Amino acid sequence: MNETGLIFNIQKFSINDGPGIRSTIFFCGCPLSCRWCSNPESQNRYRKLALASEDPKFSGRSWTVDEVLNEVEKDRCFYEESGGGITLSGGEVLQQHVFAEALLKEAHKRGLHCAAETTGFASSDVFASFIQNIDLLLFDMKHWNRETHQKKTGVSNDIILENMRLAVKENIPIIARIPVIPDFNNQLTDAEHFSLLLLSIGIREVHLLPFHQFGEKKYTQLGVDYEMKGYQQLHPEDLEEYRKIFLKHGLECSFR
């Protein structure tokens, strides 16, 4: 397997990125510019700064398919005991879709359960090919409104929602994941709009990811301003009323 990809981290013993105990593989590159991102080194806009840092945790390094799988298979016993596997994340894994697909195909040959966390921001052709190799899709939703999505992430959600509908049509298991961010999508009216949109698409399960400040130090290390500085972290107890909106609409909703 000679395909190579840029990876900036392989996190072992992940328990929030799909079922069971997993290894989460973080891909470099993301076309979105979310101001709350906890992995700014993965964003395209900061790529030059990440490379200039000469820190492989920021810049990443090239891995072959076999190198990645040989690394994650060290924990096969934990996957087998817990019903876990591997999860491709980022960044945005679809930025390196050729490598990602090669990795997924070989992982399936080795009997590994394969999940992916994605924004779904890619051409429909790329996305349609990618999801054929996925056992579970963790689909990030930033905002329900097209204009707000464009303003705060740098891209509209048109192709994202189109790809979400495509995945539902293809019967790919999907969990929507919503990072709940202050002054962006944390109002009860936002929860109402999210709920109605998800129901219209055909998605029934939602994970809420309360805003945190875990990535703040990285912005300092990159030498860029952190726009979310000073915002209070959110906790599940802060968002119980928010969660109840999803439950009211019959959606399965939990915190991660």
C-alpha positions, 0 to 999 in steps of 0.5 A: 500500500504505497498511498501516503497521507499527511497525519498530525496525530493518532490518538489511542483509546478514544471513547467519544469518536464512535462505538467502543475503544478506538484509534482516531487518525487526524488528517492534515488540511481543512477548508473551513475556518471555524474560529473555535477549532481546537485543531487550528494547525489542521486548517488550510489557512494556518498551514504555512504557520504549522509547517514553519513551527517544525513541530511534527505535532503541528505540521504532521508527517507523511504516513503510508497506509501500512504504517497507519494500520500497523500502528493502530493494530497494536490495539486490536485486542481493545477494539475486539473487546469493546466493539471499537475500531478506527475513526478518521478525523481531522482537519477534514479527511475528505481533503485527502480522500484518495489516501483515506479511501485506500486506508479504509479499504485495507482496514476493512480487509483486516477486519477493522470497524471504520468510522469517519468524522467529517464536515461533508465539504467535498464534491458529491462525486468524492463524497459518494465514493468515500462513504462506500467504505464507511461503517459509521459517519459522524457528520459535523453540523456547524449551523443550520442557516446558510448565510451564518454558516458562510460567515463563520466557517468561510463556506456555505452549507449547501454541498454539506447538506446535499452530501448529508442527504446522499449518505442517508439515501445510501443507508450509511449509519449517521450520527449528526454532531453539533459543536454548541458554540456561544454567540453562534448556535447556542440559542434554543431557537437554533436547537429547534431549527437543527431538529427540524432540518435533521428530521427533514433529512432523515437523521435521528441521532445527535451528539452535542459537543459543548464548547471548550477551550482545549485548543486555545494554547495552540493559537498562541503557539501558532502566533495567531489571535484566538477569537474565542478567548474569554468565552466561558466553556459550556457544560452538559448542565448548561445545555439541558434545555437545548438538548430537550428541544431535540428530545421533544422532536423525537431525536436521540440526543446525548452529549460528547 
